[in-house]
Amino acid sequence: MLSLAQFPDTERVVTGGWAEHRLDDVPGDPAEQEVLRQGGYLGMVAAGGARREERWLLEIFADDQCPPMTGFGPTLRALVALALTEAG
């Protein structure tokens, strides 16, 4: 079973941040790159947020059929924040 502690970037993201990872990132996060490798993905973008005691994470994975995902992090983070508002 995977633990969030194994993924420091993801642990940061779920409290209200975003991250982008590519399989060929140098230097890259070895744990994140292993998830990409095992899934056959080239990259991913993640965003998260917290509301009360809940922590949320949205990850989008990309393979060789997807356009580059660079730059999507801030927009995805804004959408997650909006979804977690009381009005959402």
Sequence and secondary structure as in RCSB ss.txt:
>XXXX:A:sequence
MLSLAQFPDTERVVTGGWAEHRLDDVPGDPAEQEVLRQGGYLGMVAAGGARREERWLLEIFADDQCPPMTGFGPT
LRALVALALTEAG
>XXXX:A:secstr
   GGG HHHHHHTTT EEEEETT SS  HHHHHHHHHHT SEEEEEEEEETTEEEEEEEEE TTS   TT HHH
HHHHHHHHTSTT 
